[in-house]
Amino acid sequence: MSLTDKAKDKAKKNPTWLLGLLLIVHLFVISMNRVPSQPSLRYLQLVTMSGMMPFQWLASSSVGAVKNVWFSYVDLRKARIENEDLKITRDRLEKEANELRLKVTISEQLNEFEKAAITYEGEIARVIGHDANQWFNTIYIDRGSLAGIEKDQPVVTADGLVGRVINTSPLASQVLLVTDERHGAGAVIAQTETTRWLGILEGKSQYLCDMRFIVPPEKLENGEPVVTSGQDGLYPPGLVIGRVKINGSVAAPVLVEIEPAAKLGKLEMVKVLKVPPEKIRGPVEELKKEEQSKTADRKK
């Protein structure tokens, strides 16, 4: 029996199978025909495109949604980073503004101090010698008692405090430098208008002094200016002594080094301030007399 006879025999026994086969052949023939309105497109392509369109739309929508979510996340993360950068910049600018305000305040205070110091009459003198003893830091000037120079009068330059007169003769005087170990003075660091740190300034070496605080400051920065406090009975308030010499900043220091503002190793001309002793010691002496009077009255 041939193959055709077998197919005919099978079709007689199962006509449904034959109908399905004919339908498939018919659809295939139709799909190979061209679409009348679109000669370049076949029916099979049209059916395939129509069937795939929902899946393509779903895939495209899903990808678009994922891309939108991703870009939104990236934009949000970028905005958060930019916001953090802006906060850091704002904090830095606020800190710089506070530091500038502080410097302006200190500068204004120093100007007031210097104006007060300028009001004192002075005598210009030339440095004529240095003490040869390495243990002492003193200089000699060519003005003495005949020029109105007296013991304990302050000696300064345009830069700051040099020291004070300790001996006089008619034509010369000896000046004890602030760096001498025998020298002492009341000093103050004015960080703000309301924050003032008092201490005692002592000579340490040929180039430096030590400042010991009565109450340690909360924080101290390198380069902060130091001036006389006027509480030692020797110097009027406001004479520039020097600046704090530390590495960076220190919290609650008890003792710090001070670098004198005056160039003590290169002194040629100085000015002796003729400050009346009673103007410096007067109020303190009056207070002591009043206290002694009260004590005497209590004893009676």
C-alpha positions in Angstrom: 0.0 0.0 0.0 1.4 3.4 -1.0 1.7 6.5 1.2 -1.2 8.2 -0.5 -3.4 5.2 0.0 -2.5 5.2 3.7 -3.4 8.9 4.0 -6.7 8.3 2.2 -7.5 5.4 4.4 -6.6 7.4 7.6 -8.7 10.3 6.4 -11.7 8.0 5.9 -11.3 6.7 9.4 -10.6 10.2 11.0 -12.1 13.0 8.9 -11.4 15.6 11.8 -7.7 15.1 11.3 -8.0 15.7 7.6 -10.1 18.9 8.2 -7.4 20.2 10.6 -4.7 19.5 8.1 -6.5 21.3 5.3 -7.2 24.3 7.6 -3.5 24.6 8.4 -2.5 24.4 4.8 -5.1 27.0 3.9 -3.9 29.4 6.6 -0.3 29.0 5.4 -1.3 29.7 1.9 -3.2 32.8 3.0 -0.4 34.0 5.2 2.0 33.9 2.3 -0.2 36.2 0.3 0.5 40.0 0.4 -1.9 42.4 2.2 -3.7 44.4 -0.6 -3.3 47.8 1.1 0.3 47.1 2.0 2.1 45.1 -0.8 5.3 45.0 1.2 3.6 43.3 4.2 2.4 39.7 4.2 -0.5 38.4 6.2 1.8 36.2 8.3 3.8 39.3 9.3 0.6 41.2 10.1 -0.7 38.4 12.3 2.6 38.0 14.1 2.8 41.8 14.7 -0.7 41.9 16.0 -0.1 39.0 18.3 3.1 40.4 19.7 1.9 44.0 20.1 0.4 43.4 23.7 3.6 41.8 24.8 5.7 44.6 23.3 3.5 47.2 25.0 3.8 45.5 28.3 7.6 45.1 28.0 8.0 48.8 26.9 5.8 50.0 29.7 7.7 47.9 32.3 11.1 49.1 31.0 9.9 52.7 31.0 8.6 52.4 34.5 11.9 50.9 35.7 13.8 53.7 34.0 11.6 56.3 35.6 12.1 54.8 39.0 15.9 54.5 38.5 16.3 58.1 37.3 14.1 59.4 40.1 16.3 57.5 42.6 19.5 58.9 40.9 18.0 62.4 41.0 16.9 62.1 44.6 20.4 60.8 45.6 22.0 63.6 43.7 19.7 66.2 45.4 20.6 64.7 48.8 24.3 64.9 48.1 23.9 68.5 46.9 21.9 69.3 50.0 24.7 67.9 52.2 27.2 70.0 50.3 25.1 73.1 50.8 24.9 72.4 54.5 28.7 72.0 54.8 29.2 75.2 52.8 26.7 77.1 55.0 28.4 75.9 58.2 31.8 76.8 56.8 30.6 80.3 55.8 29.0 80.8 59.2 32.2 79.8 61.0 34.2 82.2 58.8 31.7 85.0 59.4 32.0 84.4 63.2 35.8 84.4 63.0 35.7 87.6 61.0 33.4 89.2 63.5 35.7 88.1 66.3 38.7 89.5 64.6 36.9 92.8 64.0 36.0 93.0 67.7 39.5 92.2 68.8 40.9 94.8 66.3 38.5 97.4 67.7 39.6 96.7 71.2 43.3 96.8 70.3 42.7 100.2 68.7 41.0 101.5 71.8 43.9 100.1 73.9 46.5 101.7 71.6 44.6 105.1 71.6 44.8 105.0 75.4 48.5 104.3 75.4 49.2 107.1 72.9 47.7 109.6 75.3 50.7 109.3 77.6 53.5 111.8 77.1 56.8 110.1 76.1 60.5 110.6 75.7 62.3 109.1 72.7 65.6 107.5 73.6 68.3 105.7 71.7 69.6 102.3 72.8 73.2 102.6 73.7 74.0 99.2 75.1 73.0 95.7 76.2 73.7 93.9 79.4 76.7 91.6 78.8 75.4 89.1 81.4 73.6 86.2 79.7 71.4 85.7 82.7 69.8 89.1 82.4 67.9 90.8 79.6 68.4 94.5 80.0 69.3 97.5 77.8 70.7 101.0 78.3 69.2 104.1 76.9 70.6 107.6 76.5 68.0 109.4 78.6 67.9 109.7 82.3 66.5 111.7 85.2 67.5 115.0 83.6 65.0 114.2 80.8 62.3 113.3 83.3 62.9 109.5 83.2 61.9 107.8 86.4 62.0 104.2 87.8 59.2 101.8 86.7 58.2 103.9 83.7 57.1 101.7 80.7 59.3 101.5 77.6 57.7 100.7 74.3 58.3 100.7 70.5 55.7 101.1 67.7 55.3 97.3 67.8 54.7 96.8 71.5 56.0 96.7 75.1 59.7 96.5 75.6 59.9 96.6 79.4 60.3 99.1 82.2 63.0 101.4 83.7 64.7 99.9 86.7 67.6 102.3 87.2 68.3 105.9 86.3 71.2 108.3 86.3 71.2 111.9 85.1 72.1 110.9 81.5 71.2 107.3 81.1 68.7 104.6 82.3 68.6 100.8 82.5 65.6 99.0 81.1 64.5 95.5 82.1 63.1 93.6 79.1 59.8 91.7 79.3 61.7 88.5 78.5 63.9 88.8 81.6 63.1 86.2 84.3 62.9 89.0 86.9 60.2 90.7 84.9 56.5 90.3 85.7 53.3 92.0 84.5 49.5 91.7 84.6 48.3 90.6 81.2 44.9 89.9 79.5 43.7 88.1 76.4 40.5 89.7 75.1 38.8 87.1 72.9 35.5 88.9 72.8 33.9 92.0 74.4 32.7 89.9 77.3 35.4 87.2 77.4 38.7 88.3 78.9 41.3 85.9 80.3 43.6 87.4 83.0 47.0 86.1 83.8 50.5 86.9 85.0 53.2 87.4 82.4 56.8 86.3 83.3 60.0 86.5 81.4 61.3 83.2 80.2 64.2 83.6 77.8 65.8 86.0 75.3 62.9 85.5 72.9 59.8 84.3 74.9 57.6 84.9 77.9 55.2 82.7 79.8 51.7 83.6 80.7 50.0 81.8 83.6 46.2 82.2 83.7 44.2 82.9 86.8 41.3 81.0 85.3 42.3 78.8 82.3 40.5 79.9 79.1 38.0 77.4 77.5 40.0 77.5 74.3 43.0 79.4 73.0 44.2 79.9 69.4 47.7 80.5 68.1 48.4 84.2 67.5 45.8 85.7 69.9 47.0 89.2 71.0 48.1 89.8 74.6 48.0 93.2 76.3 48.7 94.7 79.7 45.8 94.4 82.1 46.7 97.4 84.3 46.2 95.4 87.5 49.9 95.1 88.4 50.4 98.7 89.4 53.3 99.1 87.0 51.8 99.3 83.5 48.7 101.1 82.2 46.1 98.9 80.6 46.2 98.3 76.9 49.9 98.2 76.0 50.5 95.4 73.4 52.8 92.7 74.8 52.7 90.1 72.1 50.9 87.1 70.8 50.1 83.5 71.9 52.6 81.0 70.5 51.1 77.5 70.4 50.5 74.8 67.8 47.0 75.2 66.5 44.6 75.6 69.4 44.6 74.3 73.0 41.7 73.7 75.4 41.9 75.1 78.9 45.7 75.8 79.0 47.1 76.9 82.4 50.4 78.1 81.0 51.3 79.3 77.4 54.2 80.9 75.7 54.0 84.5 74.5 56.1 85.9 71.7 56.8 89.6 72.3 55.5 92.0 69.6 58.6 94.3 70.0 61.7 93.2 68.2 63.8 93.0 71.3 66.9 91.7 69.5 66.9 94.7 67.1 66.2 97.6 69.3 67.6 100.9 68.3 65.1 103.5 69.3 62.5 103.3 72.1 59.9 105.5 73.8 59.7 105.9 77.5 56.1 106.6 78.6 56.0 109.2 81.3 53.0 107.7 83.1 52.5 109.3 86.5 52.8 106.5 89.1 49.8 107.9 90.9 47.7 107.5 87.8 48.4 103.7 87.8 48.5 103.0 91.5 46.2 105.8 92.7 42.8 103.9 92.7 44.4 100.8 94.2 46.2 102.8 96.9 43.0 104.7 97.7 41.2 101.3 98.0 43.9 100.0 100.3 43.7 103.1 102.5 40.0 102.8 102.8 40.3 99.1 103.7 42.9 99.9 106.3 40.7 102.7 107.7 37.8 100.2 108.0 40.0 97.7 109.7 41.2 100.2 112.2 37.6 101.3 113.0 36.6 97.7 113.6 39.5 97.2 116.0 38.4 100.2 118.1 
